[in-house]
Amino acid sequence: MPEDPKQRIIDYYHTRESLWGYPLVLGGAKHFGYYPPEVAGLSMRQALRIMEDVMGRTIGLPPSAKVLDAGSGMGRVAVYLAKHFGYQVEGIDLLEFNVNEARRFSKRSNAGGRTNFHAGDYSRLPFADRTFDAVYTMETLVHAPDFRATLAEFRRVLKPGGRLVLFEYTITPYADMEPGARRSYQAVIEGTAMHALPEFAHDSFPGHLSASGFTNPVVIDATDRMLPMWRRFNQLAMVPYTVLKRTGVHQSRYINTVFSIEWFRYRQHFRYNLVTARKPER
């Protein structure tokens, strides 16, 4: 496996599982869905749109606010926010094929005038200081090789009083996991290039954000709201996981399947968090 952490991210998203799975299963989205407790019978696609709506409402800014999507993928979240909230969204992503698809999707969705997508590293942003009213990540800060440097960049490009929104995972520290869970978590984190996740222990975000110069950190545990989609992934992956295990295929070749089965088995060690904070006014 390559030593360059950014190349490891690129390689993960170029695996067959990722190249085929995200478009086929999630329509190009690369995040979990949100299942409100009072709504039953949602499809995965409906739940994805609700999660995107939750992001827009959590950002909570008026139309025309300038927003950065850090790790914008194929543009699904950015386009939703542009169309339904009127935000002006700049997206940045490491993967050229993601950026190209995001531009095509935005054009097809008639959101091209309110979105713009760049290929690049969100820990070295090509934007001036105090550019954005808000910065958000949708399950992408976990991939940051140096999340502290990345948070510093987010703070730099935010306007005073600007809003930071992170929809991100946390896990139990490895030392507190049983051996089987620890082996599985380590394997998936390595295989999916989630470089920062071992440092995202439960309840650690307020400290990380305060240390990075943000104020008013708030963390909401939304694990129960995404769990139905994970349960569906578990059901879809059961047969291929069983076949691949029996045939001796190395798990690095089907790491998303391992996540769907094994992390679900050890899901008590995982949380899905809606995190907000602000850049100080001065």
Residue, then its C-alpha position, 0 to 999 in steps of 0.5 A: m500500500p502506498e505511503d502517501p496518505k493522500q494517494r491512499i485516499i485516491d486509491y480507496y476511491h478507485t477500488r471496484e467496490s467504490l467505483w461501482g458501489y457508490p453509484l449503484v447503491l447510493g446514486g453517487a452519494k457518499h454518505f449515510g441517510y437520515y431516518p426521522p423517528e416519526v417517518a416509516g418506510l423510507s428508501m435509501r435515496q429518500a433518506l439521503r436527501i433528508m440527510e442533505d436537508v438536515m445539513g442545510r438546516t444545520i448550516g442555517l444561513p440565509p440564501s446566497a450564503k457562501v459555503l465550502d463543501a470540503g470533500s465534495g465527492m460527486g456533488r450530490v450534497a452541494v447541488y441539494l444545498a444550492k437548489h433547496f437552500g439557495y447557497q453559493v457552494e464551492g466544492i473541493d475534492l481530491l479526485e478528478f473523476n469526482v469533480n468532473e461528475a459533480r460538474r456534470f451533475s450540477k449542470r443536469s440539475n440546473a444548479g450550475g450558477r450556484t455551484n463550483f467544483h475544484a480538484g484539490d486538497y482541502s487542507r491547502l485551500p485555494f481561497a483567500d482568508r475570510t471567504f466563506d460564511a460556512v464550511y462543512t464536511m459530510e463524512t470526509l474529515v475522517h480522511a484528513p491525514d492531518f485533521r488539525a491542519t485541516l481545521a486551521e484551514f477551515r478557520r482561516v477561510l471562514k469569515p468572523g462568526g462563520r459556521l463550521v458543520l461536521f457530520e462525522y464518525t467517532i469510535t471507541p479508543y482501540a484500547d477499550m475494544e475487544p480484540g475482534a472489534r479492534r482488528s476489524y476497526q483497524a483493518v477498515i480504517e487502514g483500507t478506507a484511508m480514514h486517517a483521522l478516525p483513530e483520533f476521533a474518540h467519542d466526545s473528543f470533538p469539543g476539545h479538538l475544535s476548541a484547540s483549533g480556535f473555534t467556539n461554541p462546539v455542540v455535538i449531537d449523537a445521530t447514530d440511531r437516525m442513520l442506523p436503518m441504512w447501515r442495517r440495509f447495507n448489512q443485509l445487502a453485504m451478507v451473501p458476498y461477504t460469506v462467499l468472499k470469506r469462504t474463497g479466501v479473498h483478502q479483505s482489502r479487496y472488499i473493505n466496504t463489505v467488511f465495514s457493512i458486516e463487521w463494524f455493524r457487528y461491533r456497532q456499539h463502538f461507533r457513533y455518527n455525530l452532527v457537530t457545529a462550532r463557530k469562528p470567533e467574531r474577532 
